[in-house]
Amino acid sequence: MSVDPKLKARLGVVLIGVALAVLPFVVGASFGNSWVRIIDFALLYIMLALGLNIVVGFAGLLDLGYIAFYAVGAYLYALLSSPHLAIAFPQVFAAAPGWPVWAVLPLGALVAGLFGVLLGAPTLKLRGDYLAIVTLGFGEIIRIFLNNLNAPANITNGPQGINNIAAAQIGGHALNRPLELFGVMVPGVHLQYYFFLALTLLVIFVCLRLQDSRLGRAWVAIREDEVAARACGINTRNVKLLAFGLGATFGGVAGGLFAGFQGFVSPESFGLLESIMVLCMVVLGGMGNIAGVILGAVLLALLPEALRWGAVPLQQTLFGKVLIDPESLRLLLFGIALVVVMRWRPAGLWPSALRKRELAAHGEAA
Amino acid sequence: MLEVRGLEVHYGGICAVRGVDLDVAAGEKVALIGANGAGKTSTLKAIARMLPARGSVKLSGEAIEHAPPHLLVRKGLALVPEGRGVFARLSVLENLEMGAYVRDDKAVVDADIERVFGLLPRLKERAGQTAGTLSGGEQQMVAIGRALMSRPRILLLDEPSMGLSPIMVDTVFDVIREVAREGVTLLLVEQNARLALSLCDRGCVMDGGEITLSAPAAELLDNPAVRAAYLGE
């Protein structure tokens, strides 16, 4: 008996849906809720990597300062959902702004998007290494601003960061508190998981639609040959700015979620290493391929945690003591993984059809 | 159709094009010939607004010297850039579809793709192949076909014979001749003066950033100075 492929596909979607729905409970029961927290972070990284993928993977613009947009989203959320502004400027803010999450997240996305365009505008004529250097500088400028904007007016609270950030509230329930649903206690991290999952699915959906859109085609054309793209009637300036803006928007949303989840933000979380980490997720997974980027984000977000969890007991059973601290092991393995993947799978673990073609063409030429 | 007055292009302190005046009538085929560095490509790029330039350019009476480059395609001016500039990682078909980027009538675009395939049967055989894997001549055909997809009234061609074998050059020029027969106005920049003049109605000789001579193509082919300088006789 043959199975209708459409039915098969639907069955697959339902199965994945069920798996994603029960995932936090299974993981929480078998490994503890700290692992659910790690999965929450992985979802944030998926959003970030997909946003960067628009800029780097689709439009071919190397951005080394992407984390700045994450920072903008996070700080905006922090300022609007913590008592910091009321403490720093009592004459202006009588109480903490306490905006609802449905207003703060889109606002964060918008502001991050504006910052994206702001970064894009002066770099329109740059490509490759030059663009990378400028974006790197931009990322550092944002971080340094966050570090120093505590004087003369205390806006970001400097290196100490902003704490007491309220968690996102949905339907009057703060997501960091457990919720009793049909007699089952659902812990806060699980609620955050579902919230993040919903937004991640939205981001994936938007990415898929963008990829096949007119705009997606224009990005590919620009990546291939800018002069020819212009000769085809593509407004290269606007299309590039849109890539920067849209990519930054996703970063802004992820940043807002991060602030609400963590309850605390400080400039330390937005360093160059984070930018590179997200870029590695994109490159390792498969630049330009949405599924590949998701894979890369999940792997690289889980790898350090798996090490932290497994490296110490493993070394103790093998050598009787801990020889290498898992933290240093992490960077070592990370580097090895990158080298290995780039040597044997240069297009990434799960490359896009386009990249595969490119490498095949190079192989033929050589 | 195209009216150029006092066109000037500077690269830093170097003046590459010094006050070029050029007219191309509707349906006419004009060749711009000259030695390396005479300013031919710069002139073409400046007309297509790919380079900042001074002077006035009119397309069917409408001033276009300040129009953004991506709008020129909509106005019926298409450029086949030097070195072809195909989208190497896209298939031939996708390249042609990119050429129709400014158009949104799907049915007509599909009909035009068939028309281009009729004109360039080689491309139809390779429709699914990546453009970067094609030979130089085939890539030139892709570039021309892609430009045709915007249904231009005037086509600017920059050195279509560059880097091609003599046989391929003939094939590509046959295609260009075919395109012109369908009523597209041509402005052709070419090193290969003999070939360009045999295809075109009129020739303009460029030297040192200026047009030094402009005459019917047959006349230029007989002109002793031109023969000596550009036809190698």
HADDOCK unambig.tbl for C-alpha pairs under 7 A between the chains (distance, minus, plus):
assign (segid A and resid 221 and name CA) (segid B and resid 87 and name CA) 6.55 0.50 0.50
assign (segid A and resid 224 and name CA) (segid B and resid 87 and name CA) 5.36 0.50 0.50
assign (segid A and resid 224 and name CA) (segid B and resid 88 and name CA) 6.78 0.50 0.50
assign (segid A and resid 225 and name CA) (segid B and resid 85 and name CA) 6.43 0.50 0.50
assign (segid A and resid 225 and name CA) (segid B and resid 87 and name CA) 6.31 0.50 0.50
assign (segid A and resid 228 and name CA) (segid B and resid 81 and name CA) 6.95 0.50 0.50
assign (segid A and resid 228 and name CA) (segid B and resid 85 and name CA) 5.59 0.50 0.50
assign (segid A and resid 230 and name CA) (segid B and resid 69 and name CA) 6.77 0.50 0.50
assign (segid A and resid 230 and name CA) (segid B and resid 70 and name CA) 5.40 0.50 0.50
assign (segid A and resid 231 and name CA) (segid B and resid 70 and name CA) 6.47 0.50 0.50
assign (segid A and resid 231 and name CA) (segid B and resid 78 and name CA) 6.75 0.50 0.50
assign (segid A and resid 231 and name CA) (segid B and resid 79 and name CA) 6.02 0.50 0.50
assign (segid A and resid 232 and name CA) (segid B and resid 73 and name CA) 6.75 0.50 0.50
assign (segid A and resid 232 and name CA) (segid B and resid 98 and name CA) 6.63 0.50 0.50
assign (segid A and resid 232 and name CA) (segid B and resid 99 and name CA) 5.19 0.50 0.50
assign (segid A and resid 232 and name CA) (segid B and resid 101 and name CA) 6.43 0.50 0.50
assign (segid A and resid 233 and name CA) (segid B and resid 70 and name CA) 4.03 0.50 0.50
assign (segid A and resid 233 and name CA) (segid B and resid 71 and name CA) 6.08 0.50 0.50
assign (segid A and resid 233 and name CA) (segid B and resid 73 and name CA) 5.41 0.50 0.50
assign (segid A and resid 233 and name CA) (segid B and resid 101 and name CA) 6.67 0.50 0.50
assign (segid A and resid 233 and name CA) (segid B and resid 102 and name CA) 6.03 0.50 0.50
assign (segid A and resid 234 and name CA) (segid B and resid 70 and name CA) 5.44 0.50 0.50
assign (segid A and resid 235 and name CA) (segid B and resid 70 and name CA) 5.39 0.50 0.50
assign (segid A and resid 354 and name CA) (segid B and resid 89 and name CA) 6.43 0.50 0.50
assign (segid A and resid 357 and name CA) (segid B and resid 89 and name CA) 6.62 0.50 0.50
assign (segid A and resid 358 and name CA) (segid B and resid 89 and name CA) 5.79 0.50 0.50
assign (segid A and resid 361 and name CA) (segid B and resid 133 and name CA) 6.28 0.50 0.50
